[in-house]
Amino acid sequence: MNFIYKLILFILLIQFNAYEARADQGHVANEWLKLMHYEKKMTEVLKA
Amino acid sequence: MIKDPNFFLYHQGIINPENELSKNLENFKVNIDYACQFPARAKFLSKKFLITYKLCEKVEAWKKGVSADGLSYVLVSQYVSTPASAFGHSFIVFKNLKLPTNLNLSLNYAAQMPSDVSLYDYFTKGLGGGYYGVFDFEPLYIKLQEYSSIENREMWEYDLNFNADQLDQFLNHIWELIHKSKEGYYFLNSNCSVSLYNSIAAVHSEVEFLNSSHLYVLPVTTLKQLEKISSRQKFIPSLREKIKQNYENLNEVEKHSFNKFLIHKKTASDLGSINSKEIELLYFEFLKTNREGKLTEAEKITYENSLMQRSKMGPISLEPTYFSSNPPHLSQGTWRLGAGLNFEKQHAIPRVIFSPASHRLLQSDNGFLPHSEISLFEVKIDNQSRNIYNLKELTLFSLKNFTPTILFDQRFAWTAKAQIIKSSSCDECFNFNGELNMGLSNYIFDQLGYALFGFSDDKDQVIHPQIKIGTILKYGIFRSNIEIKHIEPLNQVYNKADIISLSIIMSAFRNFDIELNVSSEDSFSQGSVILNNYF
């Protein structure tokens, strides 16, 4: 049981890091997307 | 979303922002004309990827010509004579503090239609994107003349917080849109306000694009979104409103003198006050704009006399300030969802009301013509008994316009309605009900009264003449409409000749109100209490 908790925590931590990384790239990406009138959901496909 | 492939460099750029960015980077490095074609993208790429480039002289000269050091968004009130402007219009003003306000440039976005467009094309192509939208620049005085003087529409100007860099990028972006993007104009959801708003959102970090799934977007909706980046608001009255407010500010002697002037149409021999002379000149401006600049010989002489007298009085000490009691950013939403009880034949039946576009007579006037109603596709559904829901009423449209008379300007009040109503005698039957009325409305002791004559095609499918007399009263958060309707029956079937109805709305919150309706149609046993949410 303890192992499952740790596993969930570990996955959440990875997800949080990934989210932070995406947010960093998002600034440049979002500016480009806005300038080109793209839908906001495309942020995820764009790597700055 | 931009759909013109010319706006993108990558062949699938419209759906692939990543490859579009790579293609633009590549092009930026090799194409010497890139900054002239895409000045906004060139500025963005240069900043983000630290690439130096030479500014395009052509673009810089154009921006210098626009000569802006600020930006404002202007909302023009409804204009019922043009269907496309029935919910208002908007445009942008490039502000230059060194220039007289009227010489600032305005930026408009409108459908490019032929001047002899047929009514059929106007609606089908207008609704279906059959015309291209085009940007155009005009000096502000032309817009003021068109909207404020000729069409008598109120305007509200909202200054937007744009720094020099954002303003420069906005102009670059507009250049790209003008030269590289040709988009269809849709009256409902890709109209003037949407395109101008999205051009702002493209360069301003605090403004997000509108959701493209909206069924329709009104100018007032975009204004409400922009209000958060607005620093100052200014009301620009119509010529009609200007005369009304100037008249209200006159003292009793000045009012008497102006009333005399209106009756005799002659300038008094004594000079009088600057205020009364100013209103005389506004009156002539009003006459001229209503008659395509033409005055009668007698009016010309009086006008010249008034001008001569005014010229002897020197400049006005303080520019008049005009007051707007209904700023549009405080307007209610136009989607209506109501729930409550309908009382009929001593039974209380749960009722739901829904309309996708609704501004009713007793709602707050903010953002709409005072004392007006535009309600489209309103559905009333009754929960007759457990799990049985009946469509009680479908209002296709209900339009009302009670513009009060001011001084010399007489306007007609009118109403028009078309609805399908469930028959009370047969479960599966529906009757058509149409109504058209015309008349006059005016303020009586500060409250609006009206008298209308018209026709209604009621339950028996026969057109009956009718007279309506009513009043709209306002007390704080309460608004009420009392109406007496007399129908002259043309046959024996119709026997409910006189109907008194009362509606009261209590509006304590911006997007919620409670309405109470009582009608004598069925011996005062018909009424409803509804809680409405506007969103």
Interface residues (C-beta under 8 A of the other chain):
Chain A: V28 A29 E31 W32 L33 K34 L35 M36 H37 Y38 E39 K40 M42 V45 L46 K47
Chain B: M1 I2 F7 F8 G13 P17 E18 E20 L21 A40 R41 F44 K48 H173 N198 A201 A202 V203 S205 E208 F209 S212
